[in-house]
Amino acid sequence: MAMPFYVSPEQMMQDRAEYAKKGIAKGRSIVALEYDQGVLFVADNPSASLFKISEIYDSIAFSGAGRYSEFENLRKAGIQHADMKGMMYSREDVTARSLANGYSQMLGNIFSQEMKPYEVELLLAQVGETADENELYRITFDGSIIDEQKFTAIGGRSEVILTYLRNKVSETRPPLSTALELCQQAFEKSTDPKTSLEGLEVALLDRTRSGRKFRRVETSEALSLLS
């Protein structure tokens, strides 16, 4: 009689982690960088129709790297969670921290209980009324939350991007044009020396806007900022 195939829990978790990391490594990178009036998002995304950076709520933005269908499902779940909480309590109760905790629980459950983990890494940001009130979170495939300061990156080439930004970002938050230039240079270091703005998706959480803080930056505006 054949013995049943046995895999230790430790080995199973290790295999799932390796599987998820390989999927994320294929994903294009995304950077979030605080500037003097908010938070800048830049994604390596040549598609003009599939967005990787989105608004979740009034002052909260979401982005994901890895398998598109999976982080798109998570984006929709986040919007539903935020809308429900905003209606049941108040709009001020919807925070990036509460959303990050929700995503952490979802991804942690999928990683530990499902046969296949999600091949995604998430980025959440909330712009505060002052720069010191900004919130920036990175959520990994297993549900771990990393509370980031000033800047962060996710996706396949994130380590190269982060190394570059650590050497370039100063203590003071730069103006938008400088922040965008830093992000473009970081992508050039990680991918192709000729990275063009046409291949980048750019969006902002701008605290100077009344009401909803999120807006997309068209290529023409990005070019004028850099010029």
PyMOL commands that set and color helices and strands:
alter all, ss='L'
color gray80, all
select helices_A, chain A and resi 9-25+68-88+91-93+96-113+131-133+158-168+176-190+197-199+219-226
alter helices_A, ss='H'
color red, helices_A
select strands_A, chain A and resi 30-35+38-44+53-57+60-66+120-126+135-139+145-147+151-154+200-206+214-217
alter strands_A, ss='S'
color yellow, strands_A
deselect
rebuild
show_as cartoon
